Amino acid sequence: MHAHYICMKGQVNKRHAGDQLALIVEDEVLIAMDIENVLVAEGFTCVLAMSPLQVEAMPIDDLTVAVVDLRLRECASGRSVIRSLRERVPHLPVVVVTGFSFSSPEADLRGLGGPTERLEKPVAPGDLSQAVWAVIDRRRTGTPPFPRRRREDALTASPWPPAPSASPPR
């Protein structure tokens, strides 16, 4: 029912009318296939790109969501891919999958716009499905995500509510 296709030389084929389109940017084939299986089960048609050059060559105006790995082999980061995608399609919903821990500086997604969800590898199928629909929903409704802070930021932040002062009020 749903077709898988790879965009070659800017050509898109085997697209069924009404399908939601997901871009998977992942250079590990088995992980890309796992992601594709989850998305196809959720009703998406999937496009696979294994490098930033393939992403640049494909038409992306009809994308519903992108799932992007942060560490790609060709010395490019997923951050640069996300930046490039959002220059072409502002506010594109993106789910980031990464082997970096959430507290790692490499996993910091600030400055990339939104809506964005971040998942740590290995990714459970249910978590991926939930994250994909969450970013799509935030795009539709304009709802900001629950604010998350990196561990370092949380440790240096002032406590809330503020601690009561030692002296009694006058």
C-alpha positions as CSV (number, residue, x, y, z in Angstrom):
1,M,0.0,0.0,0.0
2,H,2.7,2.5,0.9
3,A,5.7,2.8,-1.3
4,H,9.3,3.2,-0.3
5,Y,11.4,5.2,-2.7
6,I,14.8,6.8,-2.8
7,C,15.1,10.1,-4.5
8,M,17.8,10.0,-7.1
9,K,18.9,13.0,-9.1
10,G,16.0,15.0,-7.8
11,Q,13.4,12.5,-9.2
12,V,10.6,11.4,-6.9
13,N,8.6,8.4,-7.9
14,K,6.1,5.8,-6.6
15,R,4.2,8.4,-4.5
16,H,0.6,7.6,-3.6
17,A,-1.9,10.4,-3.3
18,G,-2.7,11.4,0.2
19,D,0.4,9.9,1.7
20,Q,2.3,11.7,4.4
21,L,5.9,12.0,3.4
22,A,8.8,11.4,5.8
23,L,12.5,12.0,5.1
24,I,14.9,9.7,6.9
25,V,18.5,11.0,7.0
26,E,20.5,8.1,8.3
27,D,23.8,6.6,7.1
28,E,23.4,3.2,8.8
29,V,21.2,1.0,6.6
30,L,19.8,-1.2,9.2
31,I,18.8,1.7,11.5
32,A,17.3,3.5,8.5
33,M,15.2,0.3,7.7
34,D,14.0,0.1,11.3
35,I,13.0,3.8,11.2
36,E,11.3,3.2,7.8
37,N,9.3,0.2,9.1
38,V,8.0,2.3,12.0
39,L,7.0,5.2,9.8
40,V,5.4,3.0,7.1
41,A,3.3,1.3,9.9
42,E,2.2,4.8,10.9
43,G,1.0,5.6,7.3
44,F,4.0,7.4,5.9
45,T,5.7,7.2,2.6
46,C,9.5,7.3,3.2
47,V,12.4,8.9,1.4
48,L,15.8,7.8,2.4
49,A,18.9,10.0,2.2
50,M,22.2,8.7,3.4
51,S,24.2,11.9,3.0
52,P,23.7,15.6,3.1
53,L,24.4,15.7,-0.6
54,Q,21.3,13.5,-1.2
55,V,19.2,15.7,1.0
56,E,20.3,18.8,-1.0
57,A,19.4,17.1,-4.3
58,M,15.8,16.2,-3.4
59,P,12.6,18.2,-3.5
60,I,11.4,18.5,0.0
61,D,8.4,20.9,-0.2
62,D,5.9,18.1,0.5
63,L,7.6,16.7,3.6
64,T,5.5,16.1,6.6
65,V,8.4,15.2,8.9
66,A,12.1,14.5,8.9
67,V,14.0,12.0,11.1
68,V,17.7,12.9,11.2
69,D,20.7,11.2,12.7
70,L,23.1,13.7,14.3
71,R,26.3,11.9,13.4
72,L,26.7,11.2,9.7
73,R,29.8,9.6,8.1
74,E,30.6,12.3,5.5
75,C,32.1,14.7,8.1
76,A,28.7,16.4,8.2
77,S,26.6,16.8,11.2
78,G,22.9,16.3,11.4
79,R,22.8,19.8,12.8
80,S,23.9,21.2,9.4
81,V,21.3,18.9,7.7
82,I,18.5,20.3,9.9
83,R,19.7,23.9,9.3
84,S,19.6,23.3,5.6
85,L,16.2,21.6,5.7
86,R,14.7,24.5,7.7
87,E,16.2,27.1,5.3
88,R,14.1,25.4,2.6
89,V,11.0,24.5,4.7
90,P,10.8,26.7,7.8
91,H,9.3,25.0,10.9
92,L,9.6,21.5,9.3
93,P,8.9,19.0,12.1
94,V,12.2,17.1,12.9
95,V,12.9,14.1,15.1
96,V,16.6,13.8,15.9
97,V,18.0,10.3,16.7
98,T,21.4,10.3,18.2
99,G,23.9,8.1,20.0
100,F,25.0,11.1,22.0
101,S,23.6,11.4,25.5
102,F,21.2,14.2,26.2
103,S,23.7,16.0,28.3
104,S,26.4,15.9,25.6
105,P,27.3,19.2,23.9
106,E,27.0,17.4,20.5
107,A,23.3,16.7,21.2
108,D,22.5,20.3,21.9
109,L,19.8,21.4,19.5
110,R,19.4,25.0,20.5
111,G,19.4,27.4,17.7
112,L,17.9,25.0,15.1
113,G,14.4,26.2,15.4
114,G,11.5,23.9,15.9
115,P,9.5,21.9,16.3
116,T,12.1,19.3,17.2
117,E,12.1,16.1,19.3
118,R,15.3,14.3,20.3
119,L,15.6,10.6,20.9
120,E,18.6,8.7,22.1
121,K,19.7,5.5,20.2
122,P,18.6,2.7,20.4
123,V,15.1,4.1,19.7
124,A,12.1,2.0,20.7
125,P,9.5,1.9,17.9
126,G,6.8,3.3,20.2
127,D,9.0,6.2,21.2
128,L,9.7,7.1,17.6
129,S,6.0,7.0,16.7
130,Q,5.1,9.2,19.6
131,A,7.9,11.7,18.8
132,V,6.9,11.9,15.2
133,W,3.3,12.6,15.9
134,A,4.3,15.1,18.7
135,V,6.4,17.3,16.4
136,I,3.7,17.1,13.7
137,D,1.1,18.1,16.2
138,R,3.2,21.0,17.6
139,R,3.6,22.2,14.0
140,R,-0.1,22.2,13.4
141,T,-1.1,23.8,16.7
142,G,1.9,26.0,17.3
143,T,2.2,24.6,20.8
144,P,5.8,24.9,22.2
145,P,7.4,21.8,23.6
146,F,7.7,21.3,27.4
147,P,10.8,23.3,28.2
148,R,13.8,21.0,28.8
149,R,17.1,22.0,30.2
150,R,20.4,20.3,29.8
151,R,21.7,18.9,33.0
152,E,24.5,21.5,33.1
153,D,21.9,24.3,32.8
154,A,19.7,22.8,35.5
155,L,22.6,22.5,37.9
156,T,23.6,26.2,37.5
157,A,20.0,27.6,37.4
158,S,18.7,29.4,40.4
159,P,16.1,27.4,42.3
160,W,12.4,27.9,41.8
161,P,10.6,28.8,43.8
162,P,13.2,31.0,45.5
163,A,14.3,29.9,49.0
164,P,12.6,31.9,51.8
165,S,14.9,34.6,53.2
166,A,16.4,34.1,56.6
167,S,15.1,37.4,58.0
168,P,11.4,37.7,58.8
169,P,9.4,40.3,56.8
170,R,8.9,43.7,58.5
